[in-house]
Amino acid sequence: MPIITEPNGTNDICNNEYEIHWIDGNNAGESISLFYDTDNQAYDGTLIIQDIPAKSPDNTYHWNISNIANGKYYIYITVKNDTEVRSAYSSGPVTIVHNKRCLDVPSKANLLPNPSFEEGILWLASWQVKRPFNRDRSWGYKWINDPKQAHTGSRSIKISNTFNGFNSDSAWRDRVKLNTPKLKLPTAGGKYVLSAWIKTRNVKTGHVLFRVKYFDKKGEQLPLLGHGTETFFTGGPQTGNWTQVAFLLNTPHWGTPPYPARARAEKIQLNFSLDNSPGILWVDDVSLVEINDREYEHFYQGNRFAPPAMTVNSPPLLLPRIDGWSATVQQDPKTGVWWFVGPDHRAFWATGIVIDYNDKLLATTGLSDKAYKQEAQYRSRRDLNFNQGWRDKSASGKYSLVQNNIIWLNFSTEPAIDVPPEKWVLKDRKGNLIAGYGHYFPDVFSPVWQQHAVREAASLLADDGRAIISPQVLGYWTDNEMAYGDIHDFLWGDTCQLAFIDWLQGKNDLPSVDASFRKFGSKINLNTPSGFELTHPYTSIKDLNKSWSSNRHRYRYKSFIDISSSRDKPFIRGHNDPVRQDLYAFERVIYKIYVDTIIENIRRAESQLMADTGRGFHHPIFSNRFHLNRPAALEALRLNMDIFNRFDIIAINLYPPNQSGMYIPREWINILKTTFYTPTAVPIYIAEFGVAGEDADNFTEVPYLMVARWREMTVKTQYQRGWAYKNLVSTWVNLPYIIGANWFKWSNGYGSPKGVDVRNCGIVDDQDTYYRQFTDNIRSVNKQVTSVFRSGTFSVDDINWKSIDIDLCETEQ
């Protein structure tokens, strides 16, 4: 019989987490499930985790109890194999006692100078006010002397913006920032709480920004990614009242040696601003106080997030098959929930993992890169219940084709184009590319890029069109983390600028672009998409000069060609600059041609094969995998996101921001929906997510595993990575507009050359062993997802956000 050895009722009193121990017999082929119960009768408790392999070398599980109600609970274990189920209760209960306490910030030493802004005579003391340098004055700053507008005392800071909130040149320049000096930390690499009282009026959710920068003892900013800066976005529903916000700071604390870089924070600097949103922000009583490790662990939100429950054991949902398609994405007409639908009519929510390898794994296993990848795809299903991108294996060792496979197509971000990017990527007015390799946004009018788009889609015809013919293909990726935002600042690609000049004149057949294609030897013909023509084209350069000129700037072009050839290329100089309307309108033309080019080339390749052979299917097309960035940067994308509704699925790379680590904040979920789903009505797929564990650091061999890249989304232990997986997937599977998620990735990353991009992203270590306390949670969650019931009424408001509040002690005013 299996035995629970802990808890046994002796000294089993805990607050946030508890380590369960058991003896299971260590029999191959058996699996373990753990439950908690208010008594030790009937085996009718609540699932903790399921399907842990019995031959695990470590019969322990770290149970997150921070959201379990106070009380006494028995743990029982269930061991099952193909023929029987054996169960046993713990001999005694575990007693959960949550010590409700608040953090008394005022009683601690405030490290900030002039925290209530009361000091100063002619100007604010101890803070640097960085005002925008432009003539627009759509921004406002005031050091208020009015007790009615202060939280305490008579002084507060008031910042205002009157622009429309779109991310643009003027919006960046219209941001007032208040900076502290660099401050010496009393404990280098210590833990701190940053708090402030804020009040807002007409400010968008998530657009109040607090930024923290870390420095070494010489005052130089820490160099490694994830060390130098942390950014916190806040600001929610308008209450008209003062609200206290607080953020935990686990400052960079890694010493050298063994850490091979400066990574211990000795000094700190913070600033706050209203980040690209209209409205008014008041700030008062800012504080930075030191806390001890115990206080940090108690208030750390990642441990206290309460994931929404997954209702399981739902009967399979069957939705109709669509002629000419294999897998599809469909909305359940009864609930409004989005699903993948397979060839067998079954609706499912996809769980996937990016399968790859590193040199250390190949050396450990002795396998070739192809053989290792095939085995990992097999293990992903056999061991961890992933249902996207997996293989089966026969008794003779032969692997099946990849099931529910998503085919990679690279149109722009990492394309196989041997022409220098300066010839086919968008550029700003100074000739700088919009982004570096891996993030290119193409000059969509370029014959180089248009010809590549044809070739890339035609690659689906390779191997007799296997990708199109296979019913096991779930869809096509089309780009990854392409630059987005102020495309109107990057109209000066070699061919894009010619198209812009044609478009301004109403030449919607784009004759200058056609000439470029003929010179290139291409027969592709581009026109301004229907509905995207300039409403009132300019009949003369004189009319354009008059229309664009204002008290901000006067244009004096002598001909239309001067627009691109002169140094005076147009850009937005303020929130109501008259040139803005035309630049925004042509930005939409660029997005539209990008989307149409990808969709039409893929569908043309599919239709060609289906017509020629009588075989094959259409498959869903994923959009570029958008990387969520600052909320303000997404505002510009939101202007154009409706154009992306031609895609079947919107792909998002979404990692937990800052030190939340183990959940996606409420503001980010709202932004996800309003930016990507609301304008398109197209379901969302989380194409990448991941969290690193600090306990994976390994300095025994070069290159070191030191999680440099992912420090801002690194938790302390592997079992916390498991909690993070549960929190994130449980949240996404309940949201009716999300249809799946891919963990990034199977192995740890080292970059190329090795050691330049190190991260503990893997689910296996470099000896090809699972991080067991992490993967136990993956296996259990994925199993629940296979039979999950999803309600179309679930929303972000149904999550218990109060569970992660940092409870600050109230003070008398």
Salt bridges, closest charged atoms under 4 A:
GLU17 OE2 - HIS62 ND1 3.58
GLU19 OE1 - HIS21 NE2 2.72
GLU19 OE2 - HIS62 NE2 2.74
GLU30 OE2 - ARG86 NH1 3.01
ASP51 OD2 - LYS783 NZ 2.83
ASP58 OD2 - ARG772 NH2 3.37
GLU84 OE2 - ARG86 NH1 3.18
ASP136 OD1 - ARG552 NH2 2.96
ASP136 OD1 - HIS575 ND1 3.02
ASP169 OD2 - ARG429 NH1 3.91
ASP216 OD2 - ARG262 NE 2.53
GLU220 OE1 - ARG262 NH2 3.44
ASP275 OD1 - ARG175 NH1 2.52
ASP275 OD1 - ARG630 NH2 2.99
ASP285 OD2 - HIS151 ND1 2.59
ASP293 OD1 - LYS191 NZ 3.20
GLU295 OE2 - LYS108 NZ 3.18
ASP344 OD2 - ARG346 NE 3.85
ASP356 OD2 - LYS745 NZ 2.70
ASP359 OD2 - LYS754 NZ 3.57
GLU375 OE1 - LYS393 NZ 3.09
ASP383 OD1 - ARG382 NE 2.58
GLU481 OE2 - HIS627 ND1 3.71
ASP486 OD1 - HIS488 NE2 3.88
ASP489 OD1 - HIS488 ND1 3.52
ASP494 OD1 - LYS427 NZ 2.78
ASP568 OD2 - HIS553 NE2 2.97
ASP568 OD1 - ARG573 NH2 3.89
ASP596 OD1 - LYS592 NZ 3.29
ASP596 OD1 - ARG646 NH1 2.82
GLU600 OE2 - ARG646 NH1 3.05
GLU606 OE1 - ARG603 NH1 2.75
GLU606 OE1 - HIS618 ND1 2.69
GLU635 OE1 - LYS204 NZ 3.22
GLU635 OE2 - HIS207 NE2 3.20
GLU635 OE1 - ARG638 NH1 3.68
ASP642 OD2 - ARG588 NH2 3.02
ASP648 OD2 - ARG603 NH2 2.83
GLU688 OE2 - ARG625 NH2 2.69
GLU694 OE2 - HIS253 NE2 3.17
ASP697 OD2 - ARG711 NH2 2.82
GLU701 OE1 - LYS360 NZ 3.65
ASP757 OD2 - ARG709 NH1 2.82
ASP757 OD2 - ARG759 NH2 3.10
ASP766 OD2 - LYS360 NZ 3.77
ASP768 OD2 - ARG379 NH1 2.97
ASP776 OD2 - ARG772 NH1 2.29
ASP776 OD1 - ARG779 NH1 3.01
ASP797 OD1 - ARG666 NH2 2.45
ASP807 OD2 - LYS100 NZ 3.50
